[in-house]
Amino acid sequence: MLTLCFLLFVLTGNPGIVGYYKTFMQALYQMLDHKYPVWAVSQAGHCVPPDSMEMMEDTDVIELEDVFGLNGQVEHKRAFLKHHVPRNIKLVLIGHSIGCYIILEMMKRDPELQVGICYIYIL
């Protein structure tokens, strides 16, 4: 049984739709011999969520006036990680464009985030 210790998490630029990063993510996964998952989350409000995804309010997140602004996007990604990734998993954060800012803000706001490696790409 493979013990998951790393998760590669891609934070998109604009437009914040994961589909634009599919080939990149597949190449990463193949280069790592299919050993580590590569995940991404579209920017909040940039696409329609899948029907299978339960939409719920995160009561732990402070009330946001700009739900789809920069602060809202940062909190959206933090909430996703909190709900879907165990705290003992080390993250490899990969940011493109505004995704870089989101990574930096996430790390600043949550110093206990298990970041093993951080790649920031600004074009």
C-alpha positions as CSV (number, residue, x, y, z in Angstrom):
1,M,0.0,0.0,0.0
2,L,1.4,3.4,-1.0
3,T,1.5,5.9,1.9
4,L,0.5,9.3,0.6
5,C,3.0,11.9,1.9
6,F,3.0,14.6,-0.8
7,L,0.2,16.2,-2.7
8,L,0.9,18.6,-5.6
9,F,-1.6,21.4,-5.6
10,V,-1.9,23.7,-8.6
11,L,-3.3,27.2,-8.0
12,T,-4.4,28.7,-11.3
13,G,-4.0,32.1,-12.9
14,N,-6.7,33.9,-14.8
15,P,-8.9,32.6,-16.1
16,G,-9.0,30.4,-13.1
17,I,-10.3,27.2,-14.8
18,V,-8.5,24.0,-14.1
19,G,-9.2,22.6,-17.6
20,Y,-6.5,25.0,-18.9
21,Y,-3.9,23.1,-16.8
22,K,-5.0,19.5,-17.6
23,T,-2.1,18.7,-19.9
24,F,0.4,20.3,-17.4
25,M,-1.0,18.3,-14.5
26,Q,-1.1,15.0,-16.4
27,A,2.6,15.6,-17.4
28,L,3.5,16.2,-13.8
29,Y,1.7,13.1,-12.7
30,Q,3.5,11.0,-15.3
31,M,6.9,12.4,-14.5
32,L,6.4,11.4,-10.9
33,D,5.6,7.8,-12.0
34,H,2.0,8.1,-10.9
35,K,3.1,8.1,-7.2
36,Y,1.8,11.4,-6.1
37,P,-1.6,13.0,-6.8
38,V,-1.8,16.3,-8.6
39,W,-4.8,18.4,-7.7
40,A,-6.2,21.8,-8.6
41,V,-9.2,23.9,-7.8
42,S,-10.7,26.4,-10.1
43,Q,-11.0,30.0,-8.9
44,A,-14.3,30.5,-7.1
45,G,-16.9,31.8,-9.5
46,H,-14.9,31.0,-12.7
47,C,-16.8,27.8,-13.5
48,V,-19.8,25.8,-12.7
49,P,-19.1,23.1,-10.1
50,P,-19.8,19.5,-11.0
51,D,-23.3,18.2,-10.1
52,S,-21.7,15.6,-7.8
53,M,-20.0,18.2,-5.7
54,E,-21.9,19.1,-2.5
55,M,-22.0,22.9,-2.1
56,M,-22.0,24.0,1.5
57,E,-21.1,27.1,3.4
58,D,-18.0,27.0,5.5
59,T,-19.0,28.4,8.8
60,D,-15.4,28.5,10.0
61,V,-14.5,31.1,7.3
62,I,-15.0,34.7,8.3
63,E,-17.8,36.6,6.5
64,L,-16.4,37.9,3.3
65,E,-17.7,41.0,1.5
66,D,-15.7,40.2,-1.6
67,V,-16.4,36.4,-2.0
68,F,-14.9,36.4,-5.5
69,G,-12.2,39.0,-4.8
70,L,-8.6,38.2,-3.8
71,N,-9.4,37.7,-0.1
72,G,-12.3,35.4,-1.0
73,Q,-10.1,33.3,-3.4
74,V,-7.5,32.8,-0.7
75,E,-10.1,31.7,1.8
76,H,-11.7,29.5,-0.8
77,K,-8.4,27.6,-1.3
78,R,-7.7,27.4,2.5
79,A,-11.2,26.0,3.1
80,F,-10.7,23.4,0.3
81,L,-7.4,22.2,1.8
82,K,-8.9,22.2,5.3
83,H,-11.9,20.0,4.3
84,H,-10.2,17.7,1.8
85,V,-6.5,17.3,2.7
86,P,-5.3,15.8,6.0
87,R,-2.9,18.1,7.9
88,N,-0.1,15.5,7.9
89,I,0.1,15.6,4.1
90,K,3.0,17.8,2.8
91,L,1.9,20.1,0.0
92,V,3.9,20.9,-3.1
93,L,2.3,24.2,-4.1
94,I,2.5,25.3,-7.7
95,G,1.2,28.8,-8.6
96,H,0.7,30.5,-11.9
97,S,0.1,34.2,-12.0
98,I,-2.5,35.2,-9.4
99,G,-2.2,31.7,-8.0
100,C,1.3,32.8,-6.7
101,Y,-0.3,35.6,-4.7
102,I,-2.8,33.1,-3.3
103,I,0.0,30.7,-2.2
104,L,1.9,33.5,-0.5
105,E,-1.3,34.7,1.3
106,M,-2.2,31.1,2.3
107,M,1.2,30.5,3.8
108,K,1.1,33.9,5.7
109,R,-2.4,33.2,7.1
110,D,-1.8,29.6,8.0
111,P,1.8,29.1,9.2
112,E,1.0,25.5,10.2
113,L,0.2,24.6,6.6
114,Q,2.4,21.6,5.7
115,V,4.3,23.1,2.7
116,G,7.2,20.9,1.6
117,I,8.0,22.8,-1.6
118,C,6.6,25.9,-3.3
119,Y,7.0,26.7,-7.0
120,I,5.9,30.1,-8.1
121,Y,5.5,30.9,-11.8
122,I,4.7,34.5,-12.8
123,L,4.5,35.1,-16.6
